[in-house]
Amino acid sequence: MKSTLQGTSARQGFRIAGTALLAFTIAASIPGCYQPGGGWFSTTDRGFVYISTPTRPVSITLVDTRNGEPFFHMDIPAGKQLTFKFVEGEGSGPRAEPTKMLWEVWDAHTEFGSLHNQMVCPPRACRRIDVTFRPSPEDPPPDPTLIVPPASVPPSPGSDAPEGGTPTPDRPKD
C-alpha cells in the first residue's frame, strides 16, 4: 500500500512538471514578443530586431537576391529599433512573391507589440538582410515633450561661474 501511494505522488509530480513546462513553452512562443537575438526560442519566423544607438546607428537593407536590387531600406533613428518578421505564403503578390513582411519602428528595447506596416516581399530563399553602420556619434531625434528655452534669451551665468552671476534662491527640497 505504501509503494502505491508513493508511485501515485511521483506520477502527479511528473504531470505537474510536464504541464508547467508545456505552459511555459506556449507562453514563450506567443507571437508579438520580439527581442534582439531572437530571445529564448529564436527562429527566423519569430522576427528580427535591430536597435540603433547614438554610438552605433544602424541601417538595414533587404535585397532581392534574384536581381540584386533592394526592396526595403531604412536608416533607423538613434534610440529606436526596427522590428520585422516574414510570414511565408501570406503575400498577395504574384506567384514569385508569396511572402508578406510585417514591420514597425519602436522605441529601443520594446519587446511586445503588433506590427502594423506590411509589404509583399521575395520568398525566403531569395532575400538577404544587409546591416550597415552609419558614422557616429549620431544625435537621437529631438524629444517633443522637452521644454527648450527660446534661442533669443541668452543663458545667464550661475553664481558659481567665474564671471559671477546672481545667486539662485534656496528652493525647498522635493
Rosetta blueprint (number, residue, H / E / L):
1 M L
2 K H
3 S H
4 T H
5 L H
6 Q H
7 G H
8 T H
9 S H
10 A H
11 R H
12 Q H
13 G H
14 F H
15 R H
16 I H
17 A H
18 G H
19 T H
20 A H
21 L H
22 L H
23 A H
24 F H
25 T H
26 I H
27 A H
28 A H
29 S L
30 I L
31 P L
32 G L
33 C E
34 Y L
35 Q L
36 P H
37 G H
38 G H
39 G L
40 W L
41 F L
42 S L
43 T L
44 T L
45 D L
46 R L
47 G L
48 F E
49 V E
50 Y E
51 I E
52 S E
53 T E
54 P L
55 T L
56 R E
57 P L
58 V E
59 S E
60 I E
61 T E
62 L E
63 V E
64 D E
65 T L
66 R L
67 N L
68 G L
69 E E
70 P E
71 F E
72 F E
73 H E
74 M E
75 D E
76 I L
77 P L
78 A L
79 G L
80 K E
81 Q E
82 L E
83 T E
84 F E
85 K E
86 F E
87 V E
88 E L
89 G L
90 E L
91 G L
92 S L
93 G L
94 P L
95 R L
96 A L
97 E L
98 P L
99 T E
100 K E
101 M E
102 L E
103 W E
104 E E
105 V E
106 W E
107 D E
108 A L
109 H L
110 T L
111 E L
112 F E
113 G L
114 S L
115 L L
116 H L
117 N E
118 Q E
119 M E
120 V E
121 C E
122 P L
123 P L
124 R H
125 A H
126 C H
127 R E
128 R E
129 I E
130 D E
131 V E
132 T E
133 F E
134 R L
135 P L
136 S L
137 P L
138 E L
139 D L
140 P L
141 P L
142 P L
143 D L
144 P L
145 T L
146 L L
147 I L
148 V L
149 P L
150 P L
151 A L
152 S L
153 V L
154 P L
155 P L
156 S L
157 P L
158 G L
159 S L
160 D L
161 A L
162 P L
163 E L
164 G L
165 G L
166 T L
167 P L
168 T L
169 P L
170 D L
171 R L
172 P L
173 K L
174 D L
